[in-house]
Amino acid sequence: MAELSGEELAGACKITSFFLEALEGEINLAYNVLGSKDFEAAAAKVRAAADKIHYNQYEEAMRLVSEAISNVASSGQSAMQTLKSNNLL
């Protein structure tokens, strides 16, 4: 987004913010179903990334989204192990 300016930048920020809000909602849904703290941490990082976008701190926002993905992947790995252990996968 650093290459963009004016209306293009404003539009990109708006779309990215909408995407991050939707992503946070999906992560919160997973947290409510599974209760994993990894999902709670991921949602907080996505929320913080949205704030960073608002303040034009794009690299920090990308770092936070990467950390959120790691949190979700970690939780998904344990869920997959549980499914395999119970011969459900």
BELTA-V423920 format. One record per residue. N is the residue number from 0. SS is DSSP state (A for helix, B for strand, O for the rest). BURIAL is + if it has 24 or more other C-alpha atoms within 12 Angstrom, else -. Layout:
N_SS_BURIAL + N_SS_BURIAL
This chain:
0_O_- + 1_O_- + 2_O_- + 3_O_- + 4_O_- + 5_A_- + 6_A_- + 7_A_- + 8_A_- + 9_A_- + 10_A_- + 11_A_- + 12_A_+ + 13_A_- + 14_A_- + 15_A_+ + 16_A_+ + 17_A_- + 18_A_- + 19_A_+ + 20_A_+ + 21_A_- + 22_A_+ + 23_A_+ + 24_A_- + 25_A_- + 26_A_+ + 27_A_+ + 28_A_- + 29_A_+ + 30_A_+ + 31_A_- + 32_A_- + 33_A_- + 34_O_- + 35_O_+ + 36_A_- + 37_A_+ + 38_A_+ + 39_A_+ + 40_A_+ + 41_A_+ + 42_A_+ + 43_A_+ + 44_A_+ + 45_A_+ + 46_A_+ + 47_A_+ + 48_A_+ + 49_A_+ + 50_A_+ + 51_A_+ + 52_A_+ + 53_A_+ + 54_O_- + 55_O_+ + 56_O_- + 57_A_+ + 58_A_- + 59_A_- + 60_A_+ + 61_A_+ + 62_A_- + 63_A_+ + 64_A_+ + 65_A_- + 66_A_+ + 67_A_+ + 68_A_+ + 69_A_- + 70_A_+ + 71_A_+ + 72_A_- + 73_A_- + 74_A_+ + 75_A_- + 76_A_- + 77_A_- + 78_A_- + 79_A_- + 80_A_- + 81_A_- + 82_A_- + 83_A_- + 84_A_- + 85_O_- + 86_O_- + 87_O_- + 88_O_-
